[in-house]
Amino acid sequence: MKKMKKKCTRQDSARGQSSIVRTSIIVPTYEEADNLHKLVYDLHDVLKENFEITIVDDNSPDGTAEVAEKLSKTYKNINVIRRPFKMGIGSAIKEGFKVSKGDFIVQMDADFSHSPHDLPKLLHEAEHADVVLGSRRVAGGRIIGWNLHRNMVHLGANVLSRMILQLGVRDATSGFKVYRRDAFLALASMSNFNSFADFDQECLCIAKKLKLRVVEAPITFVDRIEGKSKLDLMDIISFVKAILKLKIHSLKS
C-alpha cells in the first residue's frame, strides 16, 4: 500500500516543518526591499517545500537586509547574510553556497526579471545536467520590456562571447541558473572572479574545461518591475573586459 503524502501548505513551509532541503536558492541583493515580500511569497507558492532561500545583501541603503530578516522570522527556511559593502554577485553566490544544504543550487535575481514560475522547469532539466541556464535566446525564451537598443546590445554581447570563448550556449550572460551541488562546488573552487559579467561567463568556461553537461532551458525574462535597472555603460565595458580576461586566462592554462 502506498503511503499517502502529507500535503504541505504555505504555513507548513513558513514554520519550517519540512527538514529536508532539496533546493537552495541564493539571491544576491542590493536595494531590493520593494521586491522581497512578493519574491518569497511566490517561491513558496511555486515550490511548496524542501527548499531554502539565502538572501545575501551588500549593505543596501533602502533596508533590504532588515526586510529579509523580518521575513526570516516568519519563513524559517530563509537565511540572511549581511555584507559591509558591494562585493559582487559572484562572491555573493559563493558565500551563500557556504550555508546551503540543497542538492541543487539556484542563482537568481530578486527583481522578477527571473520568474519563480520558471524555476520548476529549470530544476527538472537539472535532473539530467550539471548546469542549467535560464535562457532568453533559445526556442521558447522571451524578453519583455527591452527596447530595440538593449536587445541589440545583448545579442551582440552574446555573439561576441560565442565567437571568442566558444562556450556552446546562446545566452552566456544569463544570471538565472541551477547547478547540481557537486558541480557548483567544483566551479566555485576554481573561480577567481566576482562581478556579474566575470562570474557568469567564468563558470561556463570552467564547466567547459571540466566537461560538465550544460543545457539551456527557455525562460521569460521581464525587465525589472520595481526600482531601477542596474545595467549601465560600465557594465557593458566590464562584460567586454571579462571576455578578454577569460580568453587570455584560457590561453595560459
N, C-alpha and C positions, 0 to 999 in steps of 0.2 A: 504494500500500500504506500502510495506516495505521501510524503509529509506535506501538509498544507503550509505554504509560506506565509509568514506574518506580513500583512500589508503595512508598509512603513509610511506614515503620514509626515507632513512637514513638521509637525510638532515633535514627532519622534526624532527627526534629524536635528531639530533645534536643541533638543535636550541631550543629544549625543548618545542615544541609546544603542546605536549600531557601532560596535567596536572594531569592525573590520574596515580597513581603509584600502580600497582598490585603486582609487584615483586621487592624485594630489594636484590641485590646481594652484599655480603660482601666479599672482597678479602683481606686477610692479606698478606702483602708483606715484603720481606727482600731481597734486591739485585735482583730485577725482572725488571730492567729498559729495558732489551732487549725484554721482552715479552709483555709489557703493550699495545703498539700500536696495535698489532695483536689481543690481547685478547679483547680489547674494540671494535675494528672493527668487530670481529666475533660475539660478543654478540649482537651488533646492527643488524648484518646481520641475526641472528637467531631469536631474539625476536621482532625486529621491533619497538615496542612501549610499553608504560605503564610499564616501569621498570626504576630502578635507580641502579647505581654502586657506592659503597662506598669502596674506597681503603684506607686501614689502614696500614701505613708504619712505621716500627720500626727503623727509622733513618738509612736507607740504605746508605752505603758509595758510592754506584755507581750512586746516583742521581735518584733513583726510585721516590721519592716524587716530585722532580722537573718535571719529565716526566709526572707524574699523574696530576700535577697542570696545565701543558700546555694542556693536553688533556681535562681538565675540562673547559678550555676556548672555546674549540670547541664543546664539547658534554656537554650540560647544565645539563644533568642528572647524572653527576659524582660529587661525594663528595670526598674530600681528608682529611684524618685525619693523622697528623704527630705526632709521639710519640718520646720521647727523647732517648729511648734505647729499646732493645729487651725485650718485656714484655709477650710474649706467645701468641699462636694462640687463645686460649680460651678467653683471655682478649680482643684481637683484635675483635673477633666476637661480644662479648658483648658490646664493645664500639661502633662498627659500628651499632649495633641494636638501640642504643640510638638516632641516627639521621635518622633511617629508617622510611619509611611511608607505605611500602607494606603490603599486606595481606599474602604474602609468603616471607619467609626469606631464602636466599640461602647462603650456605657456600661453597666456592670453592677456589682452589689454582690458582695462576697466571701462573704456568709453563707449562700449557697444558697437564699435566697428567690428568686433568679433562677437557674433551672436552665440549665447549659451545654447540656443536651439540647434546649432550646427555641431555641437560637441559630441553627441551620441554617434554621429556618422564618423567622425574622426577616431573616436575610441574603437568603433567596430573595425575600421581599417587597421588600427594598431594591433589587433589580434594576430595579424599576419605580416607585420612590418616592424622595423626598428624605430623609424621616424616617419611621422605623418605630417605633411604640410597642409594647412588650410589654404587652398589655392584659389586666387581670383582669376587665374589665366588658363584654366583647363575647362573642358566642356562642362557646362552646368554652373560654373563660377560666375559671379556677377559683382559689379561695383555700383553702388548707389550714392549719388551726391557729389561725385567728382566732375569738374568741368573738363573740357577737351584738353586744356593745357596740362592739368595734373595727370590725366590719363596718358598723355603722350610722354610726359616725364617718367612715369612709372614703367611704361612699355620700353622706353629707351634704356632705362636703368637695367631692366631685366635682360634685354638683348645684349647689352654690354657685359653683364655678368656671365651670360651663357657663352659668349664669344671668348672671353678671357679666362674664366675659371672652369668652364666646361663641366658644370655641376649636374647637367642632365635633368633640370627641373625648369618649369616655366615661371614660377613665382618665388625667386630666391630671396625676396625681401619680406616674405610673409612672417609675421610675428605670432601667428596662431599655429601652434604645433603640439603634437602629442609624441612623447618619447617613451619607449619601454625603459624601465628603470636602469637596467644594466647598460643600455645604450647611452642614456644620459650620463651615467657615471663615467663611462669611457670618454665621452665627448668633453665633459666638464674638466676631467683630469688633464686633458691636452689643450684646453682653451687658454688663450692668453689675452683675449680682447674683451672689452666690457660695454662699448657703445652699441646701440641697436644695429647700426649698419655693419660694424665689425663682427659682432657676436653671431647674428643670424646666418651670415654667409660663412663665417669660420666653422660653425657647427656642420654645415653642409660639406665644406671642404674636408673636414676631419672624417665625416661619415663616408665620404667617397674613398678616402685613404684607407679606412678600416673595412671597406667593402660592406657597409651596413645597407640594409634594404630601406630605401627612402621612397615613399609614394606620396602622391598629391591627391587630395580629396576636395571637391568643389565646395566653396562657401559663398555666402552672400555677404560682401563687405559693405558696410554702411558708414559713410563719413560721420564722425563723432556727433552724438546727439546733444550733449551738454559740454560747455567750455570751448576753449579754442584749440584748434589743431596745433600740434607741436612740430609739424613738419615745416621747415623753412629752408632758405638757400644754404645755410651752413650744414644742414642735414644732407642735402644733395651732394655738396662738396665732400662731406665726411664719407658718404657712400662710395664715391669715386675713389677716394683715397683708400678706403677699405679694400676695394677690389685690387688695386695696385699693390697694397701691402701683402694681401693674401697670395697674389700671384708670385711676388718676389720670395715670400716665405716658402711657397711650394717648390720653387726652383732650387732653393738652398737645401731643402730637406730630402 
